[in-house]
Amino acid sequence: MKPHYLLLFSALFMAGTVNAQSMLKGTVYESGKSIRMPNVFIRDDNNKKQITITDDKGNFSINVETGHTLIFESPGYVSDTLYITNLAPKRIEMVTKTIALRQVDITSTRQSFDAHREYPEVYTKSKVYPLSPSSWFSKDARDARRLKKYFKREEEERHIDEVFNATYVESLVPLRGQELENFMTLYRPTYAFLKNNNGQSLTVYINDSYKKFMNLPADQRTLPKLTNTGVKLSDQ
C-alpha cells in the first residue's frame, strides 16, 4: 500500500474511532418505576448542535464530550442536568412536577421559544422527499420528525402558560396559594381550546371550572404529593 493511501486510511480510522468514543447512550425512566419515557428532549448545553430525543423505548444516543452538561426535558416533568464525567451508559429517572406557583414569580413566563430559529437543521432533516429513501427511513430523519413534534408541543405549552397565568386566574376566582395551584393544574385548558376561543370564553371557562372545583370533595381538590424533588441521574 502506498504511503499516502496508508496515511489517508489511518486518518479515516482515527476519525471514526474518535466519533465512536464520543457517543453516549442511555435510557430514561419515570422516577421510581420501570416505565420508559419516549420523546424526552435532550440537549448538550455546551454544544447547541447536539440534540436528540428518546425513542419509543426511552433509549437515546448523543455525541457529547466529557466536561459537557446534558439537559433532559419533558412536559410535566422536572428538568435537570447531567454533568458528563464518563461515557458509560446512563440510567435517567425523571420526576413528575406540579406548576409550583408558590416557588416562582407568578408574573413571569417561560422565555420565548422559536424552534425554527434555534434548530433550523431539525426542520431541514424532517422533510420527506419521494425519491430519497433516507429521508423516510434514516435514524436522523426519524429523530428529526419526532423533535419537530416535540417543539410543536413545547410551543403550545408555552402559549397556554402565557394565557392561563396565575395573575389572570387570581383576578377571577378567590383562590390563593396551594388551592390556586391545585385548581390551575386540575383545570389547565388545552391549546386547541385557547386557539378556538376568545378571552371572554376563557373567562367563562375559568368561572365554570371554579364552580366544579368547589363542588369536588375536599380530598379531590388536592394534588398528590411528590415523593422526590428532582431527577436521579446515575451511571449503570
Phi and psi restraints in degrees (value plus and minus 20) as a CYANA .aco file:
   2 LYS   PHI     -87.7   -47.7
   2 LYS   PSI     128.2   168.2
   3 PRO   PHI     -74.1   -34.1
   3 PRO   PSI     -62.1   -22.1
   4 HIS   PHI     -91.3   -51.3
   4 HIS   PSI     -49.3    -9.3
   5 TYR   PHI     -89.6   -49.6
   5 TYR   PSI     -59.4   -19.4
   6 LEU   PHI     -82.5   -42.5
   6 LEU   PSI     -61.4   -21.4
   7 LEU   PHI     -83.5   -43.5
   7 LEU   PSI     -62.0   -22.0
   8 LEU   PHI     -84.8   -44.8
   8 LEU   PSI     -63.0   -23.0
   9 PHE   PHI     -81.7   -41.7
   9 PHE   PSI     -62.5   -22.5
  10 SER   PHI     -84.3   -44.3
  10 SER   PSI     -60.5   -20.5
  11 ALA   PHI     -84.2   -44.2
  11 ALA   PSI     -63.3   -23.3
  12 LEU   PHI     -84.2   -44.2
  12 LEU   PSI     -60.0   -20.0
  13 PHE   PHI     -83.9   -43.9
  13 PHE   PSI     -63.8   -23.8
  14 MET   PHI     -85.2   -45.2
  14 MET   PSI     -59.4   -19.4
  15 ALA   PHI     -82.8   -42.8
  15 ALA   PSI     -61.6   -21.6
  16 GLY   PHI     -86.0   -46.0
  16 GLY   PSI     -57.4   -17.4
  17 THR   PHI     -86.5   -46.5
  17 THR   PSI     -63.6   -23.6
  18 VAL   PHI     -82.2   -42.2
  18 VAL   PSI     -62.0   -22.0
  19 ASN   PHI     -82.6   -42.6
  19 ASN   PSI     -62.9   -22.9
  20 ALA   PHI     -85.6   -45.6
  20 ALA   PSI     -56.9   -16.9
  21 GLN   PHI     -89.6   -49.6
  21 GLN   PSI     -40.1    -0.1
  22 SER   PHI    -113.4   -73.4
  22 SER   PSI     -17.3    22.7
  23 MET   PHI    -105.7   -65.7
  23 MET   PSI     101.1   141.1
  24 LEU   PHI    -125.6   -85.6
  24 LEU   PSI     112.5   152.5
  25 LYS   PHI    -140.8  -100.8
  25 LYS   PSI     137.2   177.2
  26 GLY   PHI    -196.4  -156.4
  26 GLY   PSI    -195.1  -155.1
  27 THR   PHI    -158.8  -118.8
  27 THR   PSI     120.8   160.8
  28 VAL   PHI    -128.0   -88.0
  28 VAL   PSI     109.7   149.7
  29 TYR   PHI    -140.8  -100.8
  29 TYR   PSI     138.2   178.2
  30 GLU   PHI     -95.4   -55.4
  30 GLU   PSI     114.9   154.9
  31 SER   PHI     -76.5   -36.5
  31 SER   PSI     111.7   151.7
  32 GLY   PHI      55.6    95.6
  32 GLY   PSI     -13.8    26.2
  33 LYS   PHI    -151.6  -111.6
  33 LYS   PSI     149.5   189.5
  34 SER   PHI    -117.2   -77.2
  34 SER   PSI      -7.2    32.8
  35 ILE   PHI     -98.3   -58.3
  35 ILE   PSI     101.1   141.1
  36 ARG   PHI    -103.3   -63.3
  36 ARG   PSI     123.7   163.7
  37 MET   PHI    -128.4   -88.4
  37 MET   PSI      92.7   132.7
  38 PRO   PHI    -100.3   -60.3
  38 PRO   PSI     143.2   183.2
  39 ASN   PHI      38.9    78.9
  39 ASN   PSI      15.3    55.3
  40 VAL   PHI    -107.1   -67.1
  40 VAL   PSI     106.4   146.4
  41 PHE   PHI    -101.8   -61.8
  41 PHE   PSI     109.7   149.7
  42 ILE   PHI    -146.8  -106.8
  42 ILE   PSI     110.6   150.6
  43 ARG   PHI    -158.1  -118.1
  43 ARG   PSI     128.8   168.8
  44 ASP   PHI    -106.4   -66.4
  44 ASP   PSI      94.2   134.2
  45 ASP   PHI     -87.3   -47.3
  45 ASP   PSI     -35.3     4.7
  46 ASN   PHI    -121.6   -81.6
  46 ASN   PSI     -27.9    12.1
  47 ASN   PHI    -166.0  -126.0
  47 ASN   PSI      78.4   118.4
  48 LYS   PHI     -78.9   -38.9
  48 LYS   PSI     -46.4    -6.4
  49 LYS   PHI     -97.5   -57.5
  49 LYS   PSI     -36.8     3.2
  50 GLN   PHI    -113.2   -73.2
  50 GLN   PSI      79.0   119.0
  51 ILE   PHI    -156.5  -116.5
  51 ILE   PSI     136.6   176.6
  52 THR   PHI    -179.9  -139.9
  52 THR   PSI    -198.5  -158.5
  53 ILE   PHI    -166.5  -126.5
  53 ILE   PSI     124.3   164.3
  54 THR   PHI     -89.6   -49.6
  54 THR   PSI     130.7   170.7
  55 ASP   PHI    -103.3   -63.3
  55 ASP   PSI    -191.2  -151.2
  56 ASP   PHI     -82.7   -42.7
  56 ASP   PSI     -38.8     1.2
  57 LYS   PHI    -124.2   -84.2
  57 LYS   PSI      -8.6    31.4
  58 GLY   PHI      60.5   100.5
  58 GLY   PSI     -13.7    26.3
  59 ASN   PHI    -106.4   -66.4
  59 ASN   PSI     131.6   171.6
  60 PHE   PHI    -165.3  -125.3
  60 PHE   PSI     140.0   180.0
  61 SER   PHI    -166.1  -126.1
  61 SER   PSI     119.3   159.3
  62 ILE   PHI    -172.2  -132.2
  62 ILE   PSI     120.7   160.7
  63 ASN   PHI     -97.1   -57.1
  63 ASN   PSI     103.0   143.0
  64 VAL   PHI    -172.9  -132.9
  64 VAL   PSI     133.2   173.2
  65 GLU   PHI    -125.5   -85.5
  65 GLU   PSI     131.5   171.5
  66 THR   PHI     -81.7   -41.7
  66 THR   PSI     124.0   164.0
  67 GLY   PHI      74.0   114.0
  67 GLY   PSI     -31.2     8.8
  68 HIS   PHI    -110.1   -70.1
  68 HIS   PSI     147.4   187.4
  69 THR   PHI    -141.7  -101.7
  69 THR   PSI     108.0   148.0
  70 LEU   PHI    -117.7   -77.7
  70 LEU   PSI     121.6   161.6
  71 ILE   PHI    -131.5   -91.5
  71 ILE   PSI     109.8   149.8
  72 PHE   PHI    -130.5   -90.5
  72 PHE   PSI     106.4   146.4
  73 GLU   PHI    -157.1  -117.1
  73 GLU   PSI     118.1   158.1
  74 SER   PHI    -174.9  -134.9
  74 SER   PSI     113.7   153.7
  75 PRO   PHI     -75.1   -35.1
  75 PRO   PSI     112.1   152.1
  76 GLY   PHI      68.6   108.6
  76 GLY   PSI     -19.1    20.9
  77 TYR   PHI    -147.6  -107.6
  77 TYR   PSI     132.9   172.9
  78 VAL   PHI     -88.7   -48.7
  78 VAL   PSI     106.9   146.9
  79 SER   PHI    -101.0   -61.0
  79 SER   PSI     124.9   164.9
  80 ASP   PHI    -172.7  -132.7
  80 ASP   PSI    -199.5  -159.5
  81 THR   PHI    -142.1  -102.1
  81 THR   PSI     135.8   175.8
  82 LEU   PHI    -150.6  -110.6
  82 LEU   PSI      94.9   134.9
  83 TYR   PHI    -102.4   -62.4
  83 TYR   PSI     105.4   145.4
  84 ILE   PHI    -105.1   -65.1
  84 ILE   PSI      91.5   131.5
  85 THR   PHI    -124.2   -84.2
  85 THR   PSI     -41.0    -1.0
  86 ASN   PHI    -176.3  -136.3
  86 ASN   PSI     152.0   192.0
  87 LEU   PHI    -126.8   -86.8
  87 LEU   PSI       3.6    43.6
  88 ALA   PHI     -87.0   -47.0
  88 ALA   PSI     128.9   168.9
  89 PRO   PHI     -74.3   -34.3
  89 PRO   PSI     121.9   161.9
  90 LYS   PHI    -134.0   -94.0
  90 LYS   PSI     124.9   164.9
  91 ARG   PHI    -131.3   -91.3
  91 ARG   PSI      97.9   137.9
  92 ILE   PHI    -128.9   -88.9
  92 ILE   PSI     113.1   153.1
  93 GLU   PHI    -140.6  -100.6
  93 GLU   PSI      99.7   139.7
  94 MET   PHI    -124.8   -84.8
  94 MET   PSI     120.5   160.5
  95 VAL   PHI    -124.7   -84.7
  95 VAL   PSI     118.0   158.0
  96 THR   PHI     -88.4   -48.4
  96 THR   PSI     137.9   177.9
  97 LYS   PHI    -157.5  -117.5
  97 LYS   PSI     142.6   182.6
  98 THR   PHI    -125.9   -85.9
  98 THR   PSI     158.3   198.3
  99 ILE   PHI     -95.6   -55.6
  99 ILE   PSI     -34.0     6.0
 100 ALA   PHI      29.8    69.8
 100 ALA   PSI      36.5    76.5
 101 LEU   PHI     -81.8   -41.8
 101 LEU   PSI     -53.8   -13.8
 102 ARG   PHI     -91.8   -51.8
 102 ARG   PSI     -35.9     4.1
 103 GLN   PHI    -122.4   -82.4
 103 GLN   PSI     -18.4    21.6
 104 VAL   PHI    -152.9  -112.9
 104 VAL   PSI     144.0   184.0
 105 ASP   PHI     -94.2   -54.2
 105 ASP   PSI      94.6   134.6
 106 ILE   PHI     -89.7   -49.7
 106 ILE   PSI     -30.4     9.6
 107 THR   PHI    -108.1   -68.1
 107 THR   PSI     -27.0    13.0
 108 SER   PHI    -115.5   -75.5
 108 SER   PSI     136.7   176.7
 109 THR   PHI    -150.3  -110.3
 109 THR   PSI     145.8   185.8
 110 ARG   PHI     -84.0   -44.0
 110 ARG   PSI     131.2   171.2
 111 GLN   PHI     -79.6   -39.6
 111 GLN   PSI     129.3   169.3
 112 SER   PHI     -79.6   -39.6
 112 SER   PSI     128.4   168.4
 113 PHE   PHI    -155.1  -115.1
 113 PHE   PSI      96.4   136.4
 114 ASP   PHI    -141.0  -101.0
 114 ASP   PSI      71.9   111.9
 115 ALA   PHI     -83.1   -43.1
 115 ALA   PSI     -55.0   -15.0
 116 HIS   PHI     -80.6   -40.6
 116 HIS   PSI     -57.1   -17.1
 117 ARG   PHI     -99.7   -59.7
 117 ARG   PSI     -59.7   -19.7
 118 GLU   PHI     -99.3   -59.3
 118 GLU   PSI     -53.6   -13.6
 119 TYR   PHI    -152.4  -112.4
 119 TYR   PSI      40.9    80.9
 120 PRO   PHI     -81.4   -41.4
 120 PRO   PSI     -48.8    -8.8
 121 GLU   PHI     -86.0   -46.0
 121 GLU   PSI     -47.5    -7.5
 122 VAL   PHI     -83.5   -43.5
 122 VAL   PSI     -62.5   -22.5
 123 TYR   PHI     -93.2   -53.2
 123 TYR   PSI     -48.9    -8.9
 124 THR   PHI     -90.3   -50.3
 124 THR   PSI     -65.7   -25.7
 125 LYS   PHI     -90.6   -50.6
 125 LYS   PSI     -43.2    -3.2
 126 SER   PHI     -99.2   -59.2
 126 SER   PSI     -31.9     8.1
 127 LYS   PHI     -89.2   -49.2
 127 LYS   PSI     123.5   163.5
 128 VAL   PHI    -129.2   -89.2
 128 VAL   PSI     108.6   148.6
 129 TYR   PHI    -136.2   -96.2
 129 TYR   PSI     107.2   147.2
 130 PRO   PHI     -73.1   -33.1
 130 PRO   PSI     -56.3   -16.3
 131 LEU   PHI    -117.9   -77.9
 131 LEU   PSI      -5.7    34.3
 132 SER   PHI    -144.9  -104.9
 132 SER   PSI      74.2   114.2
 133 PRO   PHI     -75.9   -35.9
 133 PRO   PSI     -54.4   -14.4
 134 SER   PHI     -84.9   -44.9
 134 SER   PSI     -48.0    -8.0
 135 SER   PHI     -92.7   -52.7
 135 SER   PSI     -35.7     4.3
 136 TRP   PHI    -114.3   -74.3
 136 TRP   PSI     -62.6   -22.6
 137 PHE   PHI    -135.7   -95.7
 137 PHE   PSI     -33.8     6.2
 138 SER   PHI     -87.5   -47.5
 138 SER   PSI     132.7   172.7
 139 LYS   PHI     -81.1   -41.1
 139 LYS   PSI     -61.2   -21.2
 140 ASP   PHI     -80.2   -40.2
 140 ASP   PSI     -62.2   -22.2
 141 ALA   PHI     -88.3   -48.3
 141 ALA   PSI     -62.3   -22.3
 142 ARG   PHI     -86.0   -46.0
 142 ARG   PSI     -61.2   -21.2
 143 ASP   PHI     -83.9   -43.9
 143 ASP   PSI     -59.8   -19.8
 144 ALA   PHI     -83.1   -43.1
 144 ALA   PSI     -59.5   -19.5
 145 ARG   PHI     -87.7   -47.7
 145 ARG   PSI     -56.3   -16.3
 146 ARG   PHI     -90.3   -50.3
 146 ARG   PSI     -56.4   -16.4
 147 LEU   PHI     -85.1   -45.1
 147 LEU   PSI     -58.6   -18.6
 148 LYS   PHI     -80.5   -40.5
 148 LYS   PSI     -61.6   -21.6
 149 LYS   PHI     -86.2   -46.2
 149 LYS   PSI     -60.0   -20.0
 150 TYR   PHI     -81.8   -41.8
 150 TYR   PSI     -65.7   -25.7
 151 PHE   PHI     -81.5   -41.5
 151 PHE   PSI     -59.1   -19.1
 152 LYS   PHI     -82.2   -42.2
 152 LYS   PSI     -65.1   -25.1
 153 ARG   PHI     -84.8   -44.8
 153 ARG   PSI     -59.4   -19.4
 154 GLU   PHI     -83.8   -43.8
 154 GLU   PSI     -62.2   -22.2
 155 GLU   PHI     -82.6   -42.6
 155 GLU   PSI     -58.7   -18.7
 156 GLU   PHI     -86.3   -46.3
 156 GLU   PSI     -62.5   -22.5
 157 GLU   PHI     -84.3   -44.3
 157 GLU   PSI     -58.1   -18.1
 158 ARG   PHI     -87.3   -47.3
 158 ARG   PSI     -55.5   -15.5
 159 HIS   PHI     -84.8   -44.8
 159 HIS   PSI     -61.8   -21.8
 160 ILE   PHI     -80.8   -40.8
 160 ILE   PSI     -63.3   -23.3
 161 ASP   PHI     -77.9   -37.9
 161 ASP   PSI     -59.9   -19.9
 162 GLU   PHI     -88.4   -48.4
 162 GLU   PSI     -59.6   -19.6
 163 VAL   PHI    -105.7   -65.7
 163 VAL   PSI     -67.2   -27.2
 164 PHE   PHI    -115.0   -75.0
 164 PHE   PSI      47.4    87.4
 165 ASN   PHI    -122.3   -82.3
 165 ASN   PSI     141.6   181.6
 166 ALA   PHI     -81.7   -41.7
 166 ALA   PSI     -59.1   -19.1
 167 THR   PHI     -80.6   -40.6
 167 THR   PSI     -63.5   -23.5
 168 TYR   PHI     -88.5   -48.5
 168 TYR   PSI     -64.8   -24.8
 169 VAL   PHI     -84.5   -44.5
 169 VAL   PSI     -60.3   -20.3
 170 GLU   PHI     -80.8   -40.8
 170 GLU   PSI     -49.2    -9.2
 171 SER   PHI     -94.1   -54.1
 171 SER   PSI     -32.7     7.3
 172 LEU   PHI    -130.5   -90.5
 172 LEU   PSI     -48.7    -8.7
 173 VAL   PHI    -149.2  -109.2
 173 VAL   PSI     128.1   168.1
 174 PRO   PHI    -105.6   -65.6
 174 PRO   PSI      31.1    71.1
 175 LEU   PHI    -134.0   -94.0
 175 LEU   PSI     123.8   163.8
 176 ARG   PHI    -162.0  -122.0
 176 ARG   PSI     143.7   183.7
 177 GLY   PHI      37.8    77.8
 177 GLY   PSI    -152.8  -112.8
 178 GLN   PHI     -82.6   -42.6
 178 GLN   PSI     -57.3   -17.3
 179 GLU   PHI     -82.7   -42.7
 179 GLU   PSI     -60.4   -20.4
 180 LEU   PHI     -84.3   -44.3
 180 LEU   PSI     -62.5   -22.5
 181 GLU   PHI     -80.0   -40.0
 181 GLU   PSI     -65.6   -25.6
 182 ASN   PHI     -81.6   -41.6
 182 ASN   PSI     -66.4   -26.4
 183 PHE   PHI     -80.6   -40.6
 183 PHE   PSI     -66.8   -26.8
 184 MET   PHI     -88.1   -48.1
 184 MET   PSI     -49.7    -9.7
 185 THR   PHI     -93.7   -53.7
 185 THR   PSI     -64.1   -24.1
 186 LEU   PHI     -90.8   -50.8
 186 LEU   PSI     -50.9   -10.9
 187 TYR   PHI    -138.9   -98.9
 187 TYR   PSI       8.5    48.5
 188 ARG   PHI     -81.5   -41.5
 188 ARG   PSI     103.7   143.7
 189 PRO   PHI     -93.9   -53.9
 189 PRO   PSI     141.9   181.9
 190 THR   PHI    -105.2   -65.2
 190 THR   PSI     141.7   181.7
 191 TYR   PHI     -83.9   -43.9
 191 TYR   PSI     -59.5   -19.5
 192 ALA   PHI     -80.4   -40.4
 192 ALA   PSI     -59.9   -19.9
 193 PHE   PHI     -83.4   -43.4
 193 PHE   PSI     -67.7   -27.7
 194 LEU   PHI     -85.3   -45.3
 194 LEU   PSI     -54.8   -14.8
 195 LYS   PHI     -88.9   -48.9
 195 LYS   PSI     -52.4   -12.4
 196 ASN   PHI    -122.0   -82.0
 196 ASN   PSI     -12.0    28.0
 197 ASN   PHI    -155.2  -115.2
 197 ASN   PSI     134.3   174.3
 198 ASN   PHI    -113.7   -73.7
 198 ASN   PSI    -196.7  -156.7
 199 GLY   PHI     -82.1   -42.1
 199 GLY   PSI     -55.8   -15.8
 200 GLN   PHI     -84.2   -44.2
 200 GLN   PSI     -59.7   -19.7
 201 SER   PHI     -85.1   -45.1
 201 SER   PSI     -57.1   -17.1
 202 LEU   PHI     -85.7   -45.7
 202 LEU   PSI     -59.7   -19.7
 203 THR   PHI     -80.6   -40.6
 203 THR   PSI     -64.5   -24.5
 204 VAL   PHI     -82.8   -42.8
 204 VAL   PSI     -62.3   -22.3
 205 TYR   PHI     -80.0   -40.0
 205 TYR   PSI     -65.2   -25.2
 206 ILE   PHI     -85.0   -45.0
 206 ILE   PSI     -63.4   -23.4
 207 ASN   PHI     -85.6   -45.6
 207 ASN   PSI     -61.3   -21.3
 208 ASP   PHI     -85.5   -45.5
 208 ASP   PSI     -60.0   -20.0
 209 SER   PHI     -86.6   -46.6
 209 SER   PSI     -55.1   -15.1
 210 TYR   PHI     -82.8   -42.8
 210 TYR   PSI     -62.3   -22.3
 211 LYS   PHI     -82.2   -42.2
 211 LYS   PSI     -61.8   -21.8
 212 LYS   PHI     -85.1   -45.1
 212 LYS   PSI     -60.6   -20.6
 213 PHE   PHI     -81.2   -41.2
 213 PHE   PSI     -65.2   -25.2
 214 MET   PHI     -91.2   -51.2
 214 MET   PSI     -42.0    -2.0
 215 ASN   PHI    -103.7   -63.7
 215 ASN   PSI     -29.4    10.6
 216 LEU   PHI     -92.3   -52.3
 216 LEU   PSI     129.3   169.3
 217 PRO   PHI     -79.0   -39.0
 217 PRO   PSI     130.4   170.4
 218 ALA   PHI     -74.2   -34.2
 218 ALA   PSI     -58.5   -18.5
 219 ASP   PHI     -91.3   -51.3
 219 ASP   PSI     -37.1     2.9
 220 GLN   PHI    -113.4   -73.4
 220 GLN   PSI     -23.5    16.5
 221 ARG   PHI    -116.8   -76.8
 221 ARG   PSI     -11.2    28.8
 222 THR   PHI    -135.3   -95.3
 222 THR   PSI     137.5   177.5
 223 LEU   PHI    -120.9   -80.9
 223 LEU   PSI     127.0   167.0
 224 PRO   PHI     -81.6   -41.6
 224 PRO   PSI     118.9   158.9
 225 LYS   PHI     -95.8   -55.8
 225 LYS   PSI     121.4   161.4
 226 LEU   PHI     -96.1   -56.1
 226 LEU   PSI     119.9   159.9
 227 THR   PHI    -112.5   -72.5
 227 THR   PSI     -25.4    14.6
 228 ASN   PHI    -154.7  -114.7
 228 ASN   PSI     143.3   183.3
 229 THR   PHI    -142.9  -102.9
 229 THR   PSI     -18.2    21.8
 230 GLY   PHI    -178.3  -138.3
 230 GLY   PSI    -184.9  -144.9
 231 VAL   PHI    -124.8   -84.8
 231 VAL   PSI     107.4   147.4
 232 LYS   PHI    -108.0   -68.0
 232 LYS   PSI      99.8   139.8
 233 LEU   PHI    -139.7   -99.7
 233 LEU   PSI      96.3   136.3
 234 SER   PHI    -162.5  -122.5
 234 SER   PSI     133.4   173.4
 235 ASP   PHI     -96.1   -56.1
 235 ASP   PSI     126.8   166.8
